[in-house]
């Protein structure tokens, strides 16, 4: 089953992401189908299937010309006439085949794709459609699920980028970022109107050309689009047809009832210097990467998840409206079926968005640290990996015997420096209760506790399987402790669970508390408690002499040792298909902060009860890394308004860092250990915005090159490409996928030798001389010609690269090609090669 999930489902934010491998093995995603019926001269109607199905059908006729340079000459009234005509043709086509009442058209796709989504209840129609000469392809709809105060400073943006663009409030001015997400909270201070206050060179004015609209509804009045939010729409036709949409819970408007969409939008483009107050504590100030950028909202995901046809409609609308950048945290939970992952309907639609001049940034996935867990496949998409920054929130408990243990919990300290008695939950609960030991130990029921025994004590609770399966939560523990008048709480780990990532530790807590999320600390605490608790002959506790105090867990510390690749961040190598045959494509592309990110939230959130009622939340996942990249891309687009999407991606990749703040190589979290990171962990490296706005050289790629790439994918024939994209393969083909002009070089099967061509373009503004050096991968000899070259401003030239296998390593090995310019530009290109056999073998 080709499932889809919301890649941004934060590792620490949502509960069901706790054990990815276990949950992904369950067939929990229901496929909802949809049909688009055509081809037959007869009216077709068959007995109901008992369950409505949705299909997305693509027509043979091309959609509207979606090249922005050509579209600029098309008046809005002309386009609307075209759009209405195409939608009418879809209606007529359906009407010629089906009886009235036997179907419900959900959407017409007119911009990037010529097709539509229809809800029907007839099996026979599908066979008719599949045999139609007027239909190019049929795709079944798939249910989808959801998958900062410090990061601008961490990335060097305030000193290295904002001053060159007219200051923080003007950085991103004129750029519109579109978010396919859960909507937005328009009442949040991160999204209030901030008028432009200056000028900067190369000012891009697309926000004045943006022609999106604002849909009003509950929680989203007409005043919500205030100049910061320039467009807001919602897409729920498939969700409504499937019966999942609840207008009371999900809001029939762009309002964010989840919180996730507000978080991503504020991370990329939230206003500058917004105070972060949560549970009465000041955590500092938040700012988006591009505070001056405008936000366009396309709500297609809800607390229950979403449907692909809603997402496809949202992307189509975003490109029609004129966004510059698309930020997405959606993708498949497994590699799509078919001849190539790159031909999946969403991947192709994003290719067409790229053709229209829109840069697409997508989350890499949260399936790490497993190899080939990447869930963003195509080279026209900028795939974001997630890192841990140098900001840490650690809490500490000090015991009466002098021992101290570290844990987690954004919680206040116990009062003063006084030691408080410790009591296990089971020792201060009613003895005549029928509740289970697990219910007592998890501290979820305040009525079980004896008031006279708990007041003024720190209660020991246990992280049981109830927490794993959402029958218990840390939020409820905090509420219970507050209600019973205890001094605080300690959560220890159940030995049957072991030292796992605990759900809810990044929520802000209003009472003192700490989670000891490792077995060693948990065992030591219990040993101290048991040896200092006096019991009666029947085993009941009669005196509590073990004491402790909990320190403040809300104060951040900065280690300087970062970034580190987060364990959950999906890894390469990229794959061609569901058989997991590796591809000549580097994935992920770039790494950005993704762990413990502070950003805006929606207090009405139904998506995470840990954070319900809060205006800010600290969450983690590759979907937190994605808006960081989108925001940096907006800064580059503002500085260089005419650059292609590929050029912007190239600039971010070739200037990325592969060393941490101390100068040591970046490390990656693996299973229970740290290991040196590779391009399959972080792509080209950790994003460096101040260098990315002036990269020196870029690697440009356009639509025709991507078609040549698709035609070189093993197992993909001309007809597969034509049915997916609408155009066939050129007469003159490329031999290898590695010939695509990207800012990386990946060869998944090097037999003997291979010649690769790369074309660089000088965007530095001056003539510059470059010298090429290579750090060769193990088992591969690399030669580059020319090794020294001078390139004029705005000129392009080719580099001929020959890879020769000298040893069959039976594993990927990594290297780097570095171009050092006379004007201090440094252009780095990662190399990943799998030498299968050498010339002499």
C-alpha positions, 0 to 999 in steps of 0.5 A: 500500500502506498501510504502518505504521511505528514513528514513534519509529524514532530518526533517530540511533538506527536505521540504516534511517531514515538516508535516509527518502525513499529507504527509504520509496520501497521496498516493504519492508513486507509486508502480512499479512492477517487475516480475521474470518468471518461471514455465511453459513449454510454451512460455508466451506472453500477450498483454501489460499492458500499464505500465512496472512492476518489481518484485523480485523473490526468487528461491528455490535453495540456494544462494552462501554460505554466511558465511564469515568463509566458504567463506574465503576458496573460491577463487575469481575466483571460486566465479566468476564462481559460480556467472556467472553460477547462473546468466546464470541459471536465463537467461535460466529460463526466456528464457524457458518461455518468448519470446525474447523482452518481458522482461528485466532482471535487476539484478541477486541476487547471494550472499545473495538471489538466485533470480533476478529482471525483468521488464515485461509487462505481467499480466498473467506471475505473476500467472504462477510464483506464482504457480511455485514449483521452486519459493520460494517467489515473492515480488513487487518492491516499489518506495523509497524516501529519508527520524560534528564539535561537536559530537565526543567531545559530545560523549567523543570519542577524550579522551575516544576512539581514544587514545586507537586505535592509535590516531584519524587518525588511529581510524577505520583503517582496517574497511570498512563501506558500505553506501547504500545512494545517493553516495559520493562527492569524491572531498570533503576534508573529503574523501581525502586519509589519509595514516595509521600512526601507529599500534594499538593492535588488528588491523583488516585488512579487508580493505586489503581483501575488494574486491570491485571495483570502477565504473567510470563515470561523476564526478567520475574518476578512481582516486576517489577511493584513499584509503579512498574510497575503492569501489564505485558502483551505482545501477539504473536499476529499476529506469531506467526501470521505467523512473525516472532516468535522467543521466544529473541530477542524474549522471550515476556514484557513484557521489553524486548529492544529498548531503545526502550520502556525509553527512552520510559517513563523519559523520561515517568515514570522515577525522579528523580536516576538517575545516567547512567553509560555506558562508565564515564563519568558523564553526569549525572543522569536524571529523567522528566517525572513521576517519581511517575507509574506505568507500565503496559506493553503490549508490541506492538512487537519488534526486527523490528517488529510488527502492527496487530492486536497494537497494537489489542489492546494499546490495547483492554487499556490502556483496559480496565485504566484508564490515564490517558494513552497514549503511542504512537510508531506510525502509518502510513508514508503517508496511509491509503487510504479517504475520510479518514485520520481513519477509519483503524482505529487513528485510530478506536480512539484516538477511542474511547479519548479518549471513555473519558477517556484522553489519547492522545499520538502521535509526529508522524513523522520525515518532515521537513522535507518539507511535509505529512509529518505522520503523526498526523492526527486532532484527538483525538490530541495529535501531538508534534513534536521539537525540538533543545535547547540541549545540544550534544555536539561533539568537536574534533580539533587537527592538528599544523599548528594547524588544528582541526575540529569533529565528533561522537562521545561519546568520550574524548580521546587521552591527555594533550595529546600529539600522535599520528601519523596513519595512513590505514587503507590505509597500515597494512594488509597489502598481500597481502590480497584485501579490497576498498578499501572494506573496508579504508577502513571499518576493520571487520576487525582482521586486516587491520592490521599491529600494528607500524604501527598501535600508538600512531597515530590511524587514518583510516577512511572512512564508505563506502556499507557504513555506509549499508547496515549492512555496517559500523558505527562500533561496529565501528570502535571495537572494531577500534581497541581490539583493534589498540592504536591511539590512536584513530580519525578517520572522514572522509566519502566524497565519493560520499556527501557531508555526510549525517547519519552513523549511530551518532554518538550512541553512547558510545565507549570509545576516542578517536574523532571523526567529521568529518561534513562534506566541508570538514573531511574534505578538509582533513584528507586534504590535511594527511595527504597532504602530511605522509606520506612515500612510497616510489616504489611509493606505500607510506607509509614515514614518518608525520609528520602528527599530531593529538590528539582532545579529549573529546567527552563534555562537554556545552555549553549554548548557550541558543539553543533550541529549534529544530525538528529537521529530521526532525520531520514537518511540516504541513499536515495532510491529509484523505486520500491525495490530500493534500487539506489539512485544517482541522486543525492538526498537529502540536499541540505541540513537545517535546525529541526530539534527543539524549535520554538515557534508560534502555535495555535491555542485551540490546538486539537493536534497535540494536547500536550501544548493545547492552550499555548501560544508558543511550542517547542517541537522537533522534526524534519518539518521544523528544518523545512521552513528554516530552508524555505526562509533562507531561500526567501532571503536569497530570492530577495537578493537575486530575484531572477535566479532559478529554483535550481540556482537557489538550491545550488547556492545553499548546497555549495556553501554549506558547512561540513564542520561544527562550531568547534571546527570538527567534522559534523557528527550524526546520531546513530543508534545509541552512538555518534558517528562521523556524518556523511552526505547521506546524513546531511546532504551537502552540509549544514546551511550557511545563509551568509555564504549562500547569498554570495556563492560565486558559482551556481549549477543551473538546471531547467525543465528539459534537463529533468525530463532527460534525467527521468528518461535515464532512470533505469526501468523507465521507458518513454511512455512512462515519462509521457504519461506522467509528465505529458511530454516524451523523451528527447531523441538525444538522451543522456546516458546516466542520471548522474549527468543531471547538472546538480551541485552534487555528484552521486554514482550508485553503481560505478563499473570501471569509469564514468565521465560526468559533465558539470556546467557552472555559471559565475554569479559573483559579479566579477571575473574570477579564477578558480582552482579545483581540488578533489578529496577522492572517495575510497576506491575511486580516482577522480580527475577534473578538467580544467583544474584551473580556469578563469570565468567571466561574470555571468558566463558559464563553462563546463567541467569534465569529471572522470571517475575511475574505480580502483577498488571494488569497495562494495559500499558507498564512499564519499569525497568532495570537489572544491573550487576555490576562487581568487575572490574568496568564493569557495564552492564545495560539491559532495561526491558519493560513489559505490565502486562495484568493480574496477577496470582491472577486475 
